[in-house]
C-alpha cells in the first residue's frame, strides 16, 4: 500500500483510552502545541448503549470492542469454550472506560510505595495521590470534605443505588470485624460502598470527561478509525507513525514526541511491529530489531470467581426490575433508577489470612458484591463470558422465580504472569494473549482463602436472616462431584473452571529503573534506548494495583502529561495534602 498523505504535528498520541484521552486533553491546554490524537475506533455516539450504566454487558461483543480471546489456558477457564477467556477492550474514543463496569477504585497506598521502592522514582503513593485528586469530581456527599477526594476535576464519581442488600453486605463485614471505610481514603482495608464514574445517570468515560468538552480546540485534532501500524524510527529516534485510515496509508510526523497509549495489548503490539521487543521473537517474525527489550512480558490480570447465592427476600436487582416499564420510563425521563446505576454495589478489601484490620500490607483479595445473578434470560451474558453451552444450561440458567446475588472474589496480586506476542507481521492480526492463569498454585490457594471468607460472611447473623445460601445450581457439582462439597479440592476444581477476567490487563511495558532488565520504560515513561517515544497507559504499571485499574490508568495519564510538559500541575493539591499531613 503506497503512502497517500503526510502530516506533521508537535505530538502524536496513539490511543484515546483511559490514559490517552487524558494526555491529549492536557497537552492541548498548551496552545503552543499542535496535538494529534489517533484512535482506531469511532465515537461513543455510534452506540447509544455505551452511555447507559446498566448496559455494560451489552456493549461487549459490539463494534466498539476489539473482541480479543486468550490462548487456551492449561490450568484455568475449564468451563469456557476451548478454555479461552474472552477479553473485551474498548475500540472507541474513551477506550475501555466506555466498556467497563465504571468502578472507581484507586488501589492501596502500599501498591504505589512498592513501585517507588523497586526503582520507579516519583510514583509513590505520596506522588500519585495528587493526580488522582486532580481528575476527580466526587458527587458523594460524605466525601465532599475529605482531603483524599477531588471536587473540581472533570471525572464525576458517584455512589451506587443503595439497596438493602448493599447495607446487609457491609454489616456482614462489620460483624466479622472489618471496618466500614472509604476504600479510596485513609484506611483502605475493610468494606465500602461502590464509587462509580457515572454522572446524572450517564456513564462518565474519559471521552465524556476529558475529550468531548475540548474537541473544538484549534490546536487539537482527533482522528478516529485510524489504526497505527508502526512507529517510524530513525537513528534510534521516534519521528512519527504510520497509520491506516479508511484504506489509505498515512505518515504522521511528530516534531517533539510520539506517545503510545493503546493499553496493555495494543501498546506492546505496536512496539513489536516497530522492531522494539524481545530479539528472538522479533527475528522469528521477520522484523528488524531496533531495540531488544522485554516488551509483552510480565502480563498481569485480575481474575474473579463468580459465586451465586440465593436469598429469601425480594431485594436483588432482577431482570424484571430492570426491564419494568416504570424503570425504563424513569431512566428515559429522569436518568435515574436501576438503569442509571451498576449492580456492583459494594466491595471489600481483605487479607487472605483473615486479619481484619490494616497492618501495613496491600490486600490479597477484593470482594465485589453484585446484587444480582449476573446473568440474564436467554443467555444475554453468555457470549461475552464465553462459557460453554452445557455450563450455561445446567449451572448458570437464569431463574426469574429465584432471588439471587453474587460474590465475586478477585485475586489482586497474581503470581502467575503471562505474555503478549505477535501472531504475525500483519498489524490487523490480533496478538497472541496468554495470561497463564493459575499457573502458580499459590494463586489458587489465595482464592480458596477467599471462598472461606465468603463462607464466614454468609454465616453472619445479618445474612443468615435473609436465608443466604450457596445456590445449588451454581456449585458445578456435576463437574466437581468427585470432591467433597466445599473441601479445598472442591474449591480448587470450581476455581479452575470458573476463572473469569476482571478486564484488567497490565504491566506489559513495565516501568523500572534504567538498570532493571524487566523494564521497558523508565520512570519518565520513556522507552529505553529510543528517544522521542513514550508509553503511557496500564501497560507501564510496575505491578497491577489492588483495585480496578481504570482510576490508576487515568492517574497515569495525568502524571504523564506533566512529565511530557516538564511541569507540576498539582502543586496546590500537594500543599493541601502536606498541610493535612497526608
C-alpha positions as CSV (number, residue, x, y, z in Angstrom):
1,X,0.0,0.0,0.0
2,X,1.5,3.3,-1.0
3,X,1.6,6.4,1.2
4,X,-1.1,8.8,0.1
5,X,-0.6,11.7,2.5
6,X,1.8,13.1,5.1
7,X,1.2,15.4,8.1
8,X,3.3,16.9,10.8
9,X,2.3,17.7,14.5
10,X,4.1,18.7,17.7
11,X,2.9,15.5,19.4
12,X,1.2,12.3,18.1
13,X,-0.7,10.5,20.8
14,X,-1.7,6.9,19.8
15,X,-4.8,5.6,21.5
16,X,-7.7,7.5,23.1
17,X,-8.4,5.2,26.0
18,X,-8.4,5.9,29.8
19,X,-4.9,7.3,29.8
20,X,-4.6,8.6,26.2
21,X,-7.7,10.8,26.4
22,X,-6.3,12.5,29.4
23,X,-2.9,13.0,28.0
24,X,-4.1,14.5,24.7
25,X,-6.6,16.8,26.5
26,X,-3.9,18.1,28.9
27,X,-1.3,18.6,26.2
28,X,-3.7,20.6,24.1
29,X,-4.1,23.0,27.0
30,X,-0.7,24.4,25.8
31,X,-1.9,26.5,22.8
32,X,1.7,26.4,21.5
33,X,1.4,22.7,20.9
34,X,-0.3,21.1,17.9
35,X,-1.7,17.8,19.2
36,X,-3.0,14.9,17.1
37,X,-4.9,12.0,18.8
38,X,-5.2,8.8,16.8
39,X,-7.9,6.3,17.7
40,X,-8.6,3.0,16.0
41,X,-12.3,3.1,16.8
42,X,-15.0,5.6,16.4
43,X,-17.1,7.9,18.6
44,X,-19.2,6.9,21.6
45,X,-22.3,8.3,20.0
46,X,-22.1,5.5,17.4
47,X,-23.5,3.1,20.1
48,X,-26.1,4.8,22.4
49,X,-25.9,1.8,24.8
50,X,-22.4,2.9,25.9
51,X,-23.8,5.8,27.9
52,X,-26.3,3.5,29.8
53,X,-24.7,2.2,33.0
54,X,-26.8,-0.9,33.3
55,X,-26.0,-1.9,29.7
56,X,-22.3,-2.5,30.3
57,X,-22.5,-6.2,29.3
58,X,-24.5,-5.3,26.1
59,X,-21.6,-3.2,24.8
60,X,-19.2,-6.2,24.9
61,X,-19.0,-8.1,21.6
62,X,-20.2,-4.9,19.8
63,X,-18.4,-2.9,17.1
64,X,-16.9,-0.8,19.9
65,X,-15.0,-3.8,21.2
66,X,-11.7,-5.3,20.0
67,X,-13.1,-8.7,20.9
68,X,-9.9,-10.4,22.0
69,X,-9.6,-14.0,23.1
70,X,-6.7,-15.6,25.1
71,X,-4.9,-18.7,24.2
72,X,-6.4,-21.9,25.7
73,X,-5.5,-22.0,29.3
74,X,-3.9,-25.1,30.7
75,X,-4.8,-24.5,34.4
76,X,-7.9,-22.4,34.2
77,X,-11.0,-21.4,32.3
78,X,-12.1,-25.0,32.0
79,X,-15.8,-24.0,31.8
80,X,-15.2,-21.9,28.8
81,X,-15.2,-22.7,25.1
82,X,-11.8,-24.1,24.3
83,X,-10.6,-22.9,27.7
84,X,-10.3,-19.4,26.3
85,X,-11.0,-16.3,28.2
86,X,-12.8,-13.5,26.3
87,X,-11.2,-10.1,26.8
88,X,-13.3,-7.1,25.7
89,X,-11.3,-4.0,25.2
90,X,-12.5,-0.6,24.1
91,X,-12.4,0.2,20.4
92,X,-13.8,3.7,20.7
93,X,-13.0,7.1,22.0
94,X,-12.6,6.7,25.7
95,X,-11.3,3.1,25.3
96,X,-12.2,0.6,27.9
97,X,-13.7,3.3,30.1
98,X,-16.6,3.0,27.7
99,X,-17.0,-0.7,28.2
100,X,-16.1,-1.3,31.8
101,X,-18.3,-1.6,34.9
102,X,-17.5,2.0,35.9
103,X,-15.8,1.1,39.2
104,X,-13.7,4.0,40.6
105,X,-11.1,2.4,42.9
106,X,-7.5,3.6,43.1
107,X,-5.7,0.8,44.8
108,X,-3.7,0.6,48.0
109,X,-1.1,3.1,49.1
110,X,1.4,0.2,49.5
111,X,1.0,-0.7,45.8
112,X,2.5,2.6,44.7
113,X,5.1,2.7,47.5
114,X,6.3,-0.7,46.3
115,X,6.6,0.8,42.7
116,X,8.9,3.5,44.1
117,X,10.9,1.1,46.2
118,X,11.5,-1.0,43.1
119,X,13.0,1.9,41.1
120,X,10.0,3.8,39.9
121,X,11.1,7.2,41.4
122,X,8.3,9.7,41.6
123,X,5.5,7.0,41.7
124,X,5.0,6.5,45.4
125,X,1.5,7.0,46.9
126,X,2.5,10.5,48.0
127,X,3.5,11.3,44.4
128,X,0.4,9.9,42.7
129,X,-2.4,10.8,45.1
130,X,-2.4,14.5,43.9
131,X,-3.1,13.2,40.3
132,X,-6.0,11.1,41.4
133,X,-7.4,14.1,43.2
134,X,-6.8,16.4,40.2
135,X,-9.1,14.3,37.9
136,X,-11.9,13.6,40.4
137,X,-15.1,15.5,41.0
138,X,-16.8,13.5,43.7
139,X,-20.5,13.8,44.0
140,X,-20.7,11.6,47.1
141,X,-21.9,13.9,49.9
142,X,-19.9,12.3,52.7
143,X,-16.6,12.8,50.7
144,X,-17.1,16.5,49.9
145,X,-14.9,17.5,52.9
146,X,-12.4,14.6,52.5
147,X,-8.9,15.7,51.6
148,X,-8.5,12.4,49.8
149,X,-11.1,13.3,47.1
150,X,-11.2,15.9,44.3
151,X,-14.1,18.3,43.8
152,X,-13.0,20.2,40.8
153,X,-11.9,17.7,38.2
154,X,-13.7,16.6,35.0
155,X,-14.2,13.0,36.2
156,X,-17.5,12.7,38.0
157,X,-17.7,10.0,40.7
158,X,-20.9,9.0,42.3
159,X,-22.2,6.4,44.8
160,X,-24.3,3.4,43.9
161,X,-28.0,2.9,44.2
162,X,-28.3,1.8,47.8
163,X,-30.4,-1.3,48.3
164,X,-30.9,-3.2,51.5
165,X,-28.6,-5.9,50.2
166,X,-25.7,-3.5,50.0
167,X,-26.3,-2.4,53.6
168,X,-26.5,-6.1,54.8
169,X,-23.3,-6.9,53.0
170,X,-21.4,-4.1,54.7
171,X,-23.0,-5.1,58.0
172,X,-21.8,-8.6,57.5
173,X,-18.3,-7.4,57.0
174,X,-18.6,-5.4,60.3
175,X,-19.9,-8.5,62.1
176,X,-16.7,-10.3,61.1
177,X,-14.6,-7.4,62.5
178,X,-13.9,-5.4,59.4
179,X,-14.2,-1.6,59.3
180,X,-16.6,0.3,57.2
181,X,-14.3,2.6,55.2
182,X,-13.8,4.8,52.2
183,X,-11.7,2.4,50.1
184,X,-10.2,5.5,48.3
185,X,-9.5,7.2,51.6
186,X,-7.1,6.9,54.5
187,X,-7.8,3.3,55.5
188,X,-8.2,1.1,52.5
189,X,-8.7,-2.3,54.3
190,X,-12.3,-3.1,55.0
191,X,-15.7,-2.9,53.4
192,X,-17.1,0.0,51.5
193,X,-19.8,1.2,49.1
194,X,-19.0,1.3,45.4
195,X,-17.8,4.5,43.8
196,X,-18.5,4.8,40.1
197,X,-17.7,7.0,37.1
198,X,-21.4,7.9,36.5
199,X,-22.8,11.4,36.2
200,X,-26.5,12.1,36.2
201,X,-27.3,8.6,35.1
202,X,-24.8,8.5,32.3
203,X,-21.5,6.5,32.1
204,X,-18.8,9.1,32.5
205,X,-16.0,7.7,30.4
206,X,-12.8,9.6,29.6
207,X,-14.4,10.6,26.4
208,X,-17.2,12.3,28.2
209,X,-15.0,13.7,31.0
210,X,-11.9,14.8,29.0
211,X,-12.2,14.7,25.3
212,X,-15.7,15.8,24.4
213,X,-15.5,19.2,26.0
214,X,-12.3,20.2,24.3
215,X,-12.5,18.7,20.8
216,X,-13.1,22.1,19.2
217,X,-9.7,23.5,20.3
218,X,-7.9,24.8,17.3
219,X,-4.7,23.1,18.2
220,X,-6.2,19.7,18.8
221,X,-7.3,17.2,16.2
222,X,-8.9,13.8,16.9
223,X,-8.6,11.3,14.0
224,X,-10.9,8.3,14.6
225,X,-10.8,5.0,12.6
226,X,-7.1,5.4,12.4
227,X,-5.1,2.2,13.0
228,X,-1.4,2.8,13.8
229,X,0.7,0.1,12.2
230,X,4.2,1.0,13.4
231,X,6.3,3.8,14.9
232,X,8.8,5.3,12.4
233,X,12.2,5.3,14.0
234,X,15.3,6.9,12.5
235,X,18.7,6.6,14.2
236,X,17.1,5.4,17.5
237,X,14.7,8.3,17.5
238,X,10.9,8.1,17.0
239,X,9.9,10.6,14.3
240,X,6.3,9.6,13.7
241,X,3.8,6.8,13.0
242,X,2.4,5.0,10.0
243,X,-1.4,4.9,10.0
244,X,-4.1,3.1,8.0
245,X,-7.1,5.4,7.8
246,X,-10.1,4.4,5.6
247,X,-7.9,2.2,3.4
248,X,-5.1,4.8,3.0
249,X,-1.7,4.7,4.5
250,X,-0.7,8.0,6.1
251,X,2.6,9.0,7.6
252,X,2.3,11.3,10.6
253,X,5.4,13.0,11.8
254,X,5.9,14.4,15.3
255,X,8.3,17.2,16.0
256,X,8.5,16.5,19.7
257,X,7.2,13.1,20.8
258,X,5.2,10.0,19.9
259,X,3.2,8.7,22.8
260,X,1.7,5.2,22.8
261,X,-1.5,4.8,24.9
262,X,-3.0,1.8,23.3
263,X,-3.3,-0.2,26.5
264,X,-1.7,-3.4,27.7
265,X,-2.4,-5.3,24.5
266,X,-2.1,-2.7,21.7
267,X,0.9,-0.8,23.0
268,X,3.2,-3.8,23.2
269,X,1.9,-5.0,19.8
270,X,2.7,-1.6,18.2
271,X,6.2,-1.6,19.8
272,X,7.0,-5.1,18.5
273,X,5.7,-4.3,15.0
274,X,8.1,-1.3,15.1
275,X,11.1,-3.5,16.0
276,X,11.1,-2.9,19.8
277,X,10.7,-6.1,21.7
278,X,12.3,-9.5,22.6
279,X,15.0,-10.0,20.0
280,X,14.4,-13.7,19.4
281,X,10.6,-13.2,18.9
282,X,11.1,-10.3,16.5
283,X,13.6,-12.3,14.5
284,X,11.1,-15.2,14.3
285,X,8.5,-12.8,13.0
286,X,11.0,-11.4,10.4
287,X,11.0,-8.0,11.9
288,X,14.3,-5.9,12.0
289,X,15.3,-5.4,15.7
290,X,15.6,-1.8,16.7
291,X,15.8,-2.4,20.5
292,X,15.9,-5.6,22.4
293,X,13.5,-5.0,25.3
294,X,11.1,-7.3,27.3
295,X,8.0,-5.9,25.6
296,X,5.0,-8.1,26.2
297,X,6.4,-9.9,29.2
298,X,5.1,-9.8,32.8
299,X,1.4,-9.7,31.8
300,X,-0.8,-9.4,34.9
301,X,-4.6,-9.5,35.1
302,X,-7.1,-9.8,37.9
303,X,-9.3,-12.8,37.9
304,X,-12.6,-13.4,39.7
305,X,-14.6,-16.4,40.5
306,X,-18.5,-15.9,40.4
307,X,-20.2,-17.5,43.4
308,X,-24.0,-17.2,43.2
309,X,-26.1,-17.3,46.4
310,X,-29.9,-17.4,46.8
311,X,-31.8,-15.3,49.4
312,X,-35.4,-15.4,50.7
313,X,-36.3,-11.8,50.4
314,X,-37.2,-9.7,47.4
315,X,-34.2,-7.4,47.3
316,X,-31.9,-8.4,44.4
317,X,-31.7,-6.5,41.2
318,X,-33.5,-8.9,38.9
319,X,-34.0,-8.6,35.1
320,X,-37.7,-7.9,35.7
321,X,-36.9,-4.9,37.8
322,X,-34.5,-3.5,35.1
323,X,-37.0,-4.2,32.3
324,X,-40.1,-2.9,34.1
325,X,-41.9,-0.1,32.3
326,X,-41.5,2.1,35.3
327,X,-37.7,1.6,35.3
328,X,-37.4,2.3,31.6
329,X,-39.5,5.5,31.9
330,X,-37.6,6.6,35.0
331,X,-34.4,6.3,33.1
332,X,-35.6,7.9,29.9
333,X,-37.2,10.8,31.6
334,X,-35.1,11.3,34.7
335,X,-31.9,9.4,34.1
336,X,-32.3,7.7,37.5
337,X,-33.3,4.4,38.9
338,X,-31.9,0.9,38.4
339,X,-30.8,1.5,34.8
340,X,-28.8,4.6,35.8
341,X,-26.5,2.5,38.1
342,X,-24.4,-0.6,38.1
343,X,-25.4,-3.7,40.0
344,X,-22.0,-3.7,41.6
345,X,-22.9,-2.0,44.9
346,X,-20.2,-2.7,47.4
347,X,-16.9,-4.4,48.0
348,X,-14.3,-5.4,50.5
349,X,-10.5,-5.4,50.5
350,X,-9.2,-8.2,52.7
351,X,-6.2,-10.3,53.7
352,X,-6.1,-14.0,52.8
353,X,-5.0,-14.9,56.4
354,X,-8.2,-13.4,57.8
355,X,-6.6,-10.4,59.5
356,X,-9.4,-7.9,59.7
357,X,-7.5,-4.6,60.3
358,X,-5.0,-2.7,58.3
359,X,-1.5,-3.9,59.2
360,X,0.6,-2.2,56.6
361,X,0.2,-4.7,53.7
362,X,-1.7,-4.4,50.5
363,X,-4.8,-6.6,50.5
364,X,-4.8,-10.0,48.8
365,X,-8.4,-10.2,47.8
366,X,-11.1,-7.9,46.6
367,X,-14.7,-9.0,47.2
368,X,-17.0,-7.5,44.6
369,X,-20.6,-7.6,45.7
370,X,-23.1,-7.9,42.8
371,X,-26.7,-7.5,44.0
372,X,-28.0,-9.7,41.1
373,X,-27.4,-13.1,39.5
374,X,-25.0,-11.6,37.0
375,X,-26.7,-13.2,34.1
376,X,-29.9,-12.6,32.1
377,X,-32.5,-14.7,30.4
378,X,-31.8,-16.4,27.2
379,X,-28.0,-16.2,27.9
380,X,-27.6,-12.5,27.0
381,X,-24.4,-12.5,29.1
382,X,-23.4,-15.9,27.7
383,X,-21.4,-14.7,24.7
384,X,-19.2,-12.2,26.4
385,X,-18.4,-14.6,29.2
386,X,-17.7,-17.4,26.7
387,X,-19.0,-20.2,29.0
388,X,-19.8,-23.5,27.2
389,X,-23.4,-24.1,26.4
390,X,-23.7,-27.1,28.8
391,X,-22.4,-24.9,31.6
392,X,-24.9,-22.2,30.8
393,X,-27.8,-24.6,30.6
394,X,-27.0,-26.7,33.7
395,X,-25.3,-24.3,36.0
396,X,-26.0,-20.7,35.1
397,X,-29.6,-20.8,33.9
398,X,-31.4,-17.7,35.0
399,X,-34.4,-18.4,37.2
400,X,-36.8,-15.5,37.4
401,X,-38.6,-17.1,40.3
402,X,-35.5,-17.0,42.5
403,X,-33.8,-14.0,44.1
404,X,-30.0,-14.3,43.9
405,X,-26.9,-12.3,44.3
406,X,-23.2,-12.9,43.6
407,X,-20.0,-12.6,45.4
408,X,-17.1,-12.0,43.0
409,X,-13.8,-12.8,44.9
410,X,-10.9,-11.3,43.0
411,X,-7.2,-12.3,43.1
412,X,-5.4,-9.0,43.4
413,X,-1.7,-10.0,43.1
414,X,-1.4,-12.9,40.8
415,X,1.9,-14.8,40.9
416,X,1.1,-16.2,37.5
417,X,2.3,-13.9,34.8
418,X,1.7,-14.1,31.1
419,X,2.8,-12.7,27.7
420,X,1.7,-10.8,24.7
421,X,3.3,-11.9,21.4
422,X,2.7,-11.2,17.8
423,X,0.8,-13.7,15.7
424,X,2.4,-12.3,12.5
425,X,3.8,-9.1,11.0
426,X,0.2,-8.1,10.0
427,X,-0.9,-5.3,12.3
428,X,-4.5,-6.4,11.7
429,X,-3.9,-9.8,13.2
430,X,-4.8,-9.9,16.9
431,X,-1.8,-10.7,19.0
432,X,-1.3,-13.9,21.0
433,X,-2.5,-13.3,24.5
434,X,-1.5,-15.8,27.1
435,X,-2.1,-14.7,30.8
436,X,-1.1,-18.2,32.1
437,X,-3.9,-18.0,34.6
438,X,-3.4,-20.1,37.8
439,X,-0.1,-21.5,36.6
440,X,1.3,-20.7,40.1
441,X,-0.5,-22.9,42.6
442,X,-0.3,-20.1,45.2
443,X,-2.9,-18.2,43.2
444,X,-5.4,-21.0,43.8
445,X,-4.6,-21.1,47.5
446,X,-5.4,-17.4,47.8
447,X,-8.7,-17.8,46.0
448,X,-9.6,-20.8,48.2
449,X,-8.9,-18.5,51.2
450,X,-11.4,-16.0,49.6
451,X,-14.0,-18.8,49.5
452,X,-13.5,-19.4,53.2
453,X,-14.0,-15.7,53.9
454,X,-17.2,-15.7,51.9
455,X,-18.4,-18.8,53.9
456,X,-17.9,-16.8,57.1
457,X,-19.8,-13.8,55.6
458,X,-22.7,-16.0,54.7
459,X,-22.7,-17.4,58.3
460,X,-23.0,-13.9,59.9
461,X,-26.4,-13.1,61.6
462,X,-27.3,-10.4,59.2
463,X,-27.0,-12.7,56.1
464,X,-28.5,-15.7,57.8
465,X,-31.6,-13.6,58.5
466,X,-32.2,-13.4,54.7
467,X,-31.6,-17.1,54.2
468,X,-28.5,-16.6,52.1
469,X,-27.0,-19.9,50.9
470,X,-24.9,-21.1,48.1
471,X,-27.2,-21.6,45.1
472,X,-27.2,-25.3,44.3
473,X,-27.3,-24.7,40.6
474,X,-24.0,-22.7,40.7
475,X,-21.9,-25.2,42.5
476,X,-20.6,-27.1,39.5
477,X,-21.5,-30.3,41.4
478,X,-21.7,-32.3,38.1
479,X,-18.2,-31.2,37.1
480,X,-16.6,-31.4,40.6
481,X,-18.7,-34.2,42.3
482,X,-15.6,-36.3,42.7
483,X,-14.6,-34.0,45.5
484,X,-16.3,-33.4,48.9
485,X,-18.5,-30.4,48.6
486,X,-16.7,-27.2,49.9
487,X,-13.5,-29.0,50.5
488,X,-10.2,-27.4,49.3
489,X,-10.2,-29.9,46.4
490,X,-13.8,-28.9,45.5
491,X,-12.9,-25.2,45.5
492,X,-9.8,-25.9,43.5
493,X,-11.9,-27.6,40.9
494,X,-14.5,-24.8,41.0
495,X,-11.9,-22.0,40.7
496,X,-10.1,-23.7,37.7
497,X,-13.5,-24.0,35.9
498,X,-15.0,-20.5,36.6
499,X,-11.8,-18.4,36.1
500,X,-13.1,-15.1,34.7
501,X,-11.1,-12.0,33.8
502,X,-11.9,-8.7,35.6
503,X,-10.8,-6.9,32.4
504,X,-7.6,-5.5,34.0
505,X,-4.6,-6.5,31.8
506,X,-1.5,-4.5,32.8
507,X,2.3,-4.4,33.0
508,X,3.3,-5.5,29.5
509,X,5.6,-2.4,29.0
510,X,6.8,-2.4,32.6
511,X,8.2,0.7,34.2
512,X,11.5,0.5,36.1
513,X,15.0,1.8,36.7
514,X,17.4,2.1,33.8
515,X,19.3,-0.9,35.0
516,X,16.2,-3.1,35.5
517,X,16.2,-5.9,33.0
518,X,12.4,-6.3,33.3
519,X,11.7,-2.7,32.4
520,X,10.6,-1.3,29.0
521,X,10.2,2.3,30.1
522,X,11.9,4.5,32.7
523,X,10.1,6.4,35.4
524,X,9.6,9.2,32.9
525,X,7.8,6.7,30.7
526,X,10.4,6.9,28.0
527,X,11.1,3.8,26.0
528,X,14.7,2.7,26.9
529,X,17.2,3.3,24.1
530,X,14.7,5.2,21.9
531,X,14.4,9.0,22.1
532,X,11.1,10.8,21.4
533,X,9.0,7.8,22.3
534,X,7.0,7.2,25.5
535,X,4.3,4.7,26.6
536,X,1.6,5.9,29.0
537,X,-1.2,3.5,29.9
538,X,-1.9,0.5,32.0
539,X,1.0,-1.4,30.3
540,X,3.6,0.7,32.2
541,X,2.3,-0.3,35.7
542,X,5.1,-1.9,37.7
543,X,2.6,-4.4,39.1
544,X,-1.2,-4.5,38.9
545,X,-2.6,-2.4,41.8
546,X,-5.0,-3.7,44.4
547,X,-8.2,-2.4,42.7
548,X,-9.9,-2.0,39.4
549,X,-7.5,-0.3,37.0
550,X,-9.4,2.5,35.3
551,X,-8.7,5.1,38.0
552,X,-5.0,4.2,38.0
553,X,-4.8,4.5,34.2
554,X,-6.4,8.0,34.4
555,X,-3.8,8.9,37.0
556,X,-1.0,7.7,34.8
557,X,-2.4,9.9,32.0
558,X,-2.5,12.9,34.3
559,X,1.1,12.4,35.5
560,X,2.4,11.5,32.0
561,X,1.1,14.9,30.7
562,X,3.1,16.7,33.4
563,X,6.2,14.6,32.6
564,X,5.9,15.4,28.9
565,X,5.4,19.1,29.5
566,X,8.0,19.3,32.2
567,X,5.6,21.0,34.7
568,X,3.9,20.3,38.0
569,X,0.2,20.9,37.7
570,X,-0.6,19.6,41.2
571,X,1.4,21.9,43.4
572,X,-1.7,23.4,45.1
573,X,-3.0,19.9,45.8
574,X,0.3,18.8,47.2
575,X,0.3,21.8,49.6
576,X,-3.1,20.9,50.9
577,X,-2.1,17.3,51.4
578,X,1.1,18.4,53.2
579,X,-0.9,20.8,55.4
580,X,-3.1,17.9,56.4
581,X,-0.1,15.6,56.9
582,X,-1.3,13.2,54.2
